[in-house]
């Protein structure tokens, strides 16, 4: 019964899982987290009071 012989398919199965577990996550995360936003300034700006025209 050829389906019980692990020789032809076990290495394909092993290399496919190694690809999915080791190589693929690095490639996916490089596309997801490639933009690191930087703040424009570190100091906080002072809020300005509103100018109400009816007061």
C-alpha positions as CSV (number, residue, x, y, z in Angstrom):
1,X,0.0,0.0,0.0
2,X,1.9,3.1,-1.2
3,X,0.0,5.6,1.0
4,X,1.6,4.0,4.1
5,X,5.1,4.6,2.8
6,X,6.2,7.9,4.5
7,X,9.3,8.3,2.3
8,X,7.8,10.3,-0.6
9,X,5.6,12.8,1.3
10,X,7.2,13.2,4.7
11,X,10.0,15.5,3.5
12,X,7.6,17.6,1.5
13,X,5.4,17.9,4.5
14,X,8.4,18.8,6.8
15,X,9.8,21.4,4.4
16,X,6.4,22.9,3.9
17,X,5.9,23.4,7.6
18,X,9.3,24.7,8.1
19,X,8.6,27.3,5.4
20,X,5.3,28.3,7.0
21,X,6.8,28.5,10.5
22,X,10.2,30.1,9.9
23,X,10.4,31.9,6.5
24,X,6.9,33.1,5.9
25,X,6.3,35.0,9.1
26,X,9.4,37.1,8.6
27,X,8.3,38.1,5.1
28,X,4.7,38.9,6.2
29,X,5.9,41.0,9.2
30,X,8.3,43.0,7.0
31,X,5.3,44.1,4.9
32,X,3.0,44.8,7.9
33,X,5.4,46.8,10.1
34,X,7.5,48.8,7.7
35,X,6.2,52.2,8.7
36,X,7.2,53.6,12.1
37,X,5.6,57.0,12.5
38,X,7.6,59.6,14.4
39,X,6.0,62.4,16.3
40,X,6.5,65.9,14.9
41,X,7.6,67.4,18.1
42,X,8.3,66.1,21.6
43,X,7.0,69.1,23.5
44,X,3.3,69.5,24.0
45,X,1.6,72.5,22.5
46,X,-0.3,74.8,24.8
47,X,-4.0,74.8,24.1
48,X,-5.4,78.1,23.0
49,X,-8.7,79.3,24.4
50,X,-11.7,79.6,22.1
51,X,-12.8,82.9,20.9
52,X,-16.6,83.1,21.3
53,X,-18.1,85.8,19.2
54,X,-21.2,86.4,21.4
55,X,-19.3,87.1,24.6
